[in-house]
Amino acid sequence: MYATHIYLEHMEIPVVRSHDFLGRTRLLHLHLNHSSIREIQPLAFNTLPSLQLLDLSGNYLIRLTGDELYRTNKITTLLLHNNHLVSLDDRLNEVMPKLKTITLHNNRLQDLPLSIEQYGKQITDITLGSNFFRCDCSPRFRIQFWFSRNLDLIHDVSDIFCVENISHAIRENDTTILSAYSPNFGDDIFKIPMAQFIATANTTICAPTASGVFGNEGTTNSFLIITVLFAVALITTGLILLVVLFFRKTKSVIVQRRYKVPPSFTGTHTTPGSSPLPLIHFDAFISYSKKDEKLIIDTLYRYEILKLLKL
């Protein structure tokens, strides 16, 4: 009950259960490494308020949710290397606010856990090598940007690679810039040291290439497309207005050619001493009542338009 260090190494403990360490209030170091642990139940370590070092390395852990580490707020060293970790809960920095050293090498992380980034410069020692970190030209993954700002904290810089499973990325439609490269590690994997990727990204791997309209990309292309569409719309509107004006003018000319013949033009009488006034020549002479005038004019207008179109 008064032990400060417990070593349970190379054991067969598939599940660490809640309250397995009940009453160990003075325990400072707990080593559970290489003990075939696959699951840690919530509150497994909550009776260890004095714990400063927890070694869970060399097991089969896939994730830590933070519930396992409730009330372990004095831990400064957490050893998680050589597991199968794919994620760490974002609350890690809440349940272990004093953490300074963490080992994460030889796991299956594809990106830096957000909780590690949230620690900032509080973390003074970290290992990250031999994970499956993915890299891209966009700020899609935290690891490559955090990596370049925290080289002084990382103990295994040379072991950190950008790793792309090309077949899986294409199959899942989840590609990156590295998906276009040929495998250089086995049949499916392309690997490049992360330091090299970051150093050459802007000059080779992620260098912009000419594409799109006039060799431009992104915002420029969008602006050009919008400009062209606006110009086409403006020209189309102008042509429609011209056609409308043309037909209006044509109708006006046709209407002007329709003379209403006054009674004096019927030839029934003339002014004494003068010759009869000549009748105006028409292709057709139509007599109609006043109330039928609109119908006659509209009908004649359609015939005139058809005549113009035939010409």
C-alpha positions in Angstrom: 0.0 0.0 0.0 3.0 2.3 0.5 4.9 1.4 -2.6 6.1 4.3 -4.7 7.3 2.2 -7.7 5.5 -0.8 -9.3 6.9 -2.8 -12.2 4.5 -5.1 -14.0 6.6 -5.7 -17.1 6.2 -8.6 -19.5 2.9 -9.8 -18.0 -0.3 -11.0 -19.6 -2.8 -8.2 -18.7 -5.2 -7.8 -21.6 -7.5 -5.5 -19.7 -6.6 -3.0 -17.0 -9.8 -2.7 -15.0 -11.3 0.2 -13.1 -9.9 0.4 -9.5 -7.2 -2.3 -10.1 -4.9 0.0 -8.2 -7.2 0.9 -5.4 -5.4 2.4 -2.3 -2.1 3.1 -4.0 -2.2 6.8 -3.1 1.6 7.1 -2.8 2.5 5.4 -6.1 4.8 7.6 -8.2 5.9 5.3 -11.0 3.8 2.6 -12.6 5.3 0.4 -15.4 2.9 -1.8 -17.3 5.1 -2.1 -20.4 5.0 -5.2 -22.7 2.1 -6.7 -20.8 -0.2 -7.4 -23.8 -2.7 -4.7 -22.8 -5.4 -4.2 -25.3 -7.9 -2.2 -23.3 -7.9 0.2 -20.3 -11.2 0.8 -18.7 -12.4 4.2 -17.6 -11.1 5.3 -14.1 -8.4 2.6 -14.2 -5.9 5.0 -12.7 -8.1 7.4 -10.8 -6.9 6.1 -7.4 -3.4 7.1 -8.1 -3.4 10.9 -7.3 0.4 11.0 -6.8 1.4 9.2 -10.0 4.1 11.0 -12.0 5.3 8.4 -14.6 3.1 6.0 -16.4 4.7 3.5 -18.8 2.2 1.8 -21.2 4.7 1.1 -23.9 5.0 -2.2 -25.9 1.3 -3.0 -25.7 -1.6 -3.2 -28.2 -3.5 0.0 -27.3 -5.4 1.6 -30.2 -6.5 4.8 -28.5 -6.7 6.7 -25.2 -9.9 8.5 -24.5 -8.8 10.4 -21.4 -11.3 8.7 -19.2 -8.7 6.1 -18.1 -6.5 8.9 -16.8 -9.0 10.8 -14.7 -7.5 12.3 -11.5 -3.9 11.7 -12.6 -3.2 15.3 -13.0 0.4 15.0 -11.6 1.7 12.9 -14.4 4.8 14.5 -16.1 6.0 11.5 -18.1 3.8 9.3 -20.4 5.4 6.4 -22.3 3.2 5.2 -25.2 5.7 4.0 -27.8 5.4 0.6 -29.6 1.6 0.4 -29.5 -1.1 0.6 -32.2 -2.3 4.0 -31.4 -4.3 5.8 -34.1 -5.6 8.6 -31.9 -5.3 10.4 -28.6 -8.3 12.2 -27.2 -8.4 16.0 -27.4 -8.8 16.1 -23.6 -5.4 14.7 -22.8 -4.0 18.1 -21.8 -7.0 18.5 -19.4 -6.5 15.3 -17.5 -2.7 15.6 -17.5 -2.0 19.3 -17.3 1.6 18.9 -16.1 2.8 16.6 -18.8 6.3 17.3 -20.1 7.6 14.1 -21.7 5.6 11.8 -24.0 6.8 9.0 -26.3 4.7 8.2 -29.4 7.1 6.5 -31.8 6.2 3.2 -33.5 2.5 3.7 -33.5 -0.1 4.2 -36.3 -0.8 7.9 -36.1 -1.6 9.7 -39.4 -1.5 13.2 -37.9 -0.3 14.9 -34.8 -3.0 14.6 -32.0 -4.6 18.0 -31.3 -3.9 17.6 -27.6 -0.1 17.6 -28.2 -0.4 20.8 -30.2 -2.4 22.3 -27.4 0.3 21.7 -24.9 2.5 24.2 -26.8 6.0 24.6 -25.4 5.0 22.9 -22.1 6.1 19.6 -23.8 9.9 19.5 -23.6 10.6 16.0 -24.9 8.7 14.0 -27.5 9.3 11.1 -29.9 7.2 10.6 -33.1 9.2 8.4 -35.4 7.9 5.4 -37.3 4.3 6.5 -37.5 2.2 6.8 -40.7 2.1 10.6 -40.9 0.5 12.0 -44.0 1.6 15.2 -45.7 0.2 17.5 -48.3 0.6 21.0 -49.8 -2.4 22.4 -48.0 -2.7 22.9 -44.2 -4.7 19.7 -44.0 -2.4 17.9 -41.6 -1.1 19.5 -38.4 2.1 17.4 -38.1 4.1 19.0 -40.9 3.6 22.6 -39.6 4.0 21.7 -36.0 7.1 19.7 -36.9 9.0 22.6 -38.5 8.3 24.9 -35.4 9.3 22.3 -32.7 12.4 20.6 -34.0 14.1 21.4 -30.7 11.6 19.2 -28.8 11.7 16.1 -31.1 14.3 13.4 -30.3 13.9 11.3 -33.4 13.6 13.9 -36.3 15.4 11.6 -38.7 12.8 8.8 -38.1 9.8 10.9 -38.9 8.5 10.3 -42.5 5.6 11.4 -44.6 4.0 8.1 -45.5 1.4 7.6 -48.3 -0.4 4.3 -48.9 -1.1 5.0 -52.5 -3.5 2.1 -53.2 -5.6 2.9 -50.1 -5.7 6.6 -50.8 -6.9 6.1 -54.4 -9.4 3.4 -53.3 -10.9 5.7 -50.6 -10.7 8.8 -52.7 -8.5 10.4 -50.1 -5.4 11.4 -52.0 -2.6 13.9 -51.3 0.2 15.3 -53.4 2.2 12.2 -52.6 -0.4 9.9 -54.1 1.0 10.7 -57.6 4.4 9.2 -56.8 5.4 5.6 -57.4 5.8 3.4 -54.4 9.3 3.2 -53.0 8.6 1.0 -50.0 6.9 -2.2 -50.8 4.1 -2.4 -53.3 1.9 0.5 -52.0 3.9 2.8 -49.8 5.7 6.0 -50.8 7.9 7.5 -48.0 9.9 10.7 -47.8 11.6 12.1 -44.7 9.4 14.9 -43.3 12.3 17.3 -43.1 13.0 16.8 -46.8 9.3 17.2 -47.7 9.1 20.5 -45.8 12.5 21.7 -47.2 11.6 21.1 -50.8 7.8 21.5 -50.8 7.8 25.0 -52.1 10.4 24.5 -54.8 9.6 21.0 -56.2 6.8 18.9 -54.7 4.3 21.7 -54.1 5.6 24.2 -56.7 2.7 25.7 -58.6 2.3 24.6 -62.2 0.6 26.5 -65.1 -2.9 25.4 -65.5 -6.3 26.8 -66.2 -7.0 30.0 -68.2 -3.7 31.8 -69.3 -1.8 29.5 -66.9 -3.4 30.9 -63.8 -5.0 29.1 -60.9 -7.5 29.6 -58.1 -8.9 33.1 -57.6 -7.5 34.4 -60.9 -9.2 31.7 -62.9 -12.5 32.4 -61.1 -12.2 36.1 -61.8 -11.6 35.5 -65.5 -14.5 33.1 -65.8 -16.8 35.6 -64.1 -15.6 38.4 -66.4 -16.2 36.4 -69.6 -19.7 35.3 -68.5 -20.5 39.0 -67.7 -19.3 40.1 -71.1 -21.3 37.4 -72.9 -24.4 38.4 -70.9 -23.9 42.0 -71.8 -23.4 41.3 -75.5 -26.5 39.1 -75.6 -28.6 41.8 -73.9 -27.4 44.3 -76.4 -28.3 42.1 -79.3 -31.8 41.5 -77.9 -32.3 45.3 -77.6 -31.2 45.9 -81.1 -33.6 43.3 -82.5 -36.5 44.8 -80.4 -35.6 48.3 -81.7 -35.4 47.0 -85.3 -38.9 45.4 -85.2 -40.3 48.5 -83.5 -38.9 50.7 -86.3 -40.2 48.3 -88.9 -43.7 48.5 -87.5 -43.5 52.3 -87.4 -42.6 52.4 -91.1 -45.4 50.0 -92.0 -47.9 52.1 -90.0 -46.8 55.2 -91.8 -47.4 53.6 -95.2 -51.0 53.0 -94.2 -52.8 56.2 -95.3 -56.3 56.8 -94.3 -58.0 58.1 -97.5 -60.3 61.1 -96.9 -63.7 61.2 -98.6 -62.3 63.8 -101.1 -60.0 61.1 -102.5 -62.9 58.9 -103.7 -63.0 60.7 -107.0 -66.7 61.4 -106.8 -66.3 65.1 -107.2 -63.5 67.7 -108.0 -63.0 71.3 -107.5 -64.3 73.3 -110.5 -61.5 74.3 -112.9 -59.0 71.7 -111.7 -58.1 68.2 -112.7 -59.1 65.4 -110.5 -56.7 64.5 -107.7 -54.9 61.3 -108.4 -55.6 58.4 -106.0 -52.8 57.1 -103.8 -51.5 53.8 -105.1 -51.9 50.8 -102.8 -51.1 47.1 -103.2 -54.5 46.6 -101.6 -57.3 48.9 -100.5 -59.2 47.8 -97.4 -62.2 49.6 -96.0 -63.0 48.9 -92.4 -64.9 50.4 -89.6 -63.3 52.3 -86.7 -63.8 49.6 -84.1 -62.0 47.1 -86.4 -59.0 49.3 -86.9 -56.7 47.6 -84.3 -57.5 44.1 -85.6 -56.8 45.1 -89.2 -53.5 46.9 -88.3 -52.2 43.9 -86.3 -53.1 41.5 -89.0 -51.5 43.6 -91.7 -48.4 44.0 -89.5 -47.9 40.2 -89.3 -48.2 39.9 -93.1 -45.7 42.7 -93.6 -43.2 41.0 -91.2 -43.6 37.7 -93.1 -43.0 39.6 -96.4 -39.8 41.2 -95.0 -38.5 37.8 -93.8 -39.0 36.3 -97.2 -37.0 39.0 -98.7 
